[in-house]
Amino acid sequence: MKDTIVSLLEGALTALKHQGVLPNDLQPTIKVDPTKDKAHGDYATNLALMLAKPAGKNPRELANALVEALPESDAIQKTEIAGPGFINFFAAADAAAQIVAQVLDCGDTFGRSMVGKGEKVQVEFVSANPTGPLHVGHGRGAAIGDCLCRLLEATGFDVTREFYYNDAGAQIANLARSVQARVKGLGPDDESWPEDGYRGEYIVDVANDYLAGKTVSADDREVTAKKDPDDLDAIQDFAVAWLRREQDLDLKAFGVEFDVYFLESSLYEDGKVDATVEKLVNAGHTYEEDGAMWLRTTDFGDDKDRVMRKQDGGYTYFLPDVAYHLDKWQRGFKTVINEQGADHHSTVTRVRAGLQALEVGIPKGWPDYVLHQMVMVTRSGVEVKLSKRAGSYVTVRDLIDEVGRDATRFFLAARRADSQLTFDIDLARSQSNDNPVYYIQYAHARVCSMLRKAQDANQPFDHALALANLALLDSDQEKAVLNRLARFPEVVETAARNREPQQVAQYLLDLAGDFHTCYNAVKVMVEDDTLRNTRLALGLATRQVLRNGLDLMGVSAPEEM
């Protein structure tokens, strides 16, 4: 319907240009939006207000001219001019109801498009250090990142999911010392415990498995414990593999998979860090000061220059980040999206500056970033801070065990990434309309129940009869559902373009609300075969769109609740 209105307005513009009412060089972007108040129609445009000044016309006068120039269309029942010059469109009942036929015809593909035209996109998300179980912040990144990948695939992009393992540096060395201390029988209260040692119970599990000589398999390696308490390198190799496997199990429990696991250590082993330094030096953007090598990132918008190589000869974490992103570019990804925690905000400018300093053709503002804020978990209104397993934080597995995968995923992705999130365990567990996951899934299950009742009453759904009489869907409640169904493809496209999966979550909540309201106001199981089947068709279309939207969120669509 929206596309139809845009097309009609384009026809009106062409006619007014031919009449000399509008200049020929006007090429406006026509904006048509659903109305908030159905008394004002189904859709509205501010086109007359936009064109009034360049056309030298009064907005309401121009709105009248546009309405008069609109081509004839059976899809529009009437138009009205409101306020200073808004044009409101009322859709014809039978035209609006055709969305039901479209949804049922498209099925699982309704809402999908080829806007992306097969363009390669890489999405890096989670990328947790292999030093412990995934915490709730990683879970939020996993939910948002995976939903974003699903949205991009639904809009025609060729998506690669990537996990970057920081398996080098001080944190990994600290992990190895923590496990070694446990292997030797030490605890966090001992004087010789590492100063920044990891205290979670999982360290005890790693140490016990190491002493038992167990073999663990991670994505690209299999490591057998040497059982030697003094071989720190062997302990580190085993601990990293053990925790990589553990994180993989967390992700599988969360329904998240990756195409590529990229190791920070490989950047050093393959000489890519050194090659990046050489490129930066040759480009003339480095200098030596106080025994360190600096990159002049201020030339590219950073607030100060950054150290690349420290006085002791070691590289800062900033440099391998630049090398890693250069590798992404060289792999052919012109669009890269990094979903990370808000604590990475300071790295955005410096990484982009480092990539510009390479002078290899990487555009400004590359890569894209989606940064999520912290998550606070509460139970009975009190913050939950600790997990016995992790020792210092709430893990993703804790939440899944408490409230299930569906609620965990939905709650973590249903708010804007840049807003702080309170995860209410009691709400996520509740079977009430206040729980958005339950409310949406119940709408889906409700339609399934309607169909079972029809079947049990020997009144199975008649597809042909329903589609031949869609104009009967003319109540205000039914129209609200129809209009909401019609918006789904645009919501998917906008959510993908803006990198905002929460738009789909809000849409599903709105659709469920419209459906529940309609269900309570309009009786479905009536004696009249034609009316019953037509209303069942509306339910079926709603069920299909709910299922499609829930799939984009990685959430199930149960048939019974």
Buried (B, 14 or more C-beta within 10 A) or exposed (E): BBEBBBBBBEBBBBBBBEEEBBEEEEEBEBEBEBBEEEEBBBBBBBBBBBBBEEBEBEBBBBBBBBBEBBEEBEBBBEBBBBEEBBBBBBBBBBBBBBBBBEBBEBEEEBBBBEBBEEBBBBBBBBBBBBBBBBBBBBBBBBBBBBBBBBBBBBBBBEBBBBBBBBBBBEBBEBBBBBBBBBBEEBEBEEEEBBEEBBBBEBBBBBBEBBBEEBEBEBBEEEBBBBBEBEBBEBBBBBBBBBBBBBBBEBBEBBBBEBEEBBBBBBBBEEEBBBBBBEBBBEBEBBEEEEEBBBBBBEEBEBEEBBBBBEEEEEBBEBBBBBBBBBBBBEEEBBBBBBBBBBEBEEBBBBBBBBBBBBEEEBEEEBBBBBBBBEBBBBEEEEEBEEBEBBBEBBBBBBBBEBBBBBBBBBBBBBBBBEEEBEBBBEBBBBEEEEBBBBBBBBBBBBBBBBBEEBEEEEBEBBBEBBBEBBBBBEBEBBBBBBBBBBBBBBBBBBBBEEBBBBBBBBBBBBBBBBBBBBBEEBEBEEEEEBBBBBBBBBBBBBBBBBBBBBBBBBBBBEBEE
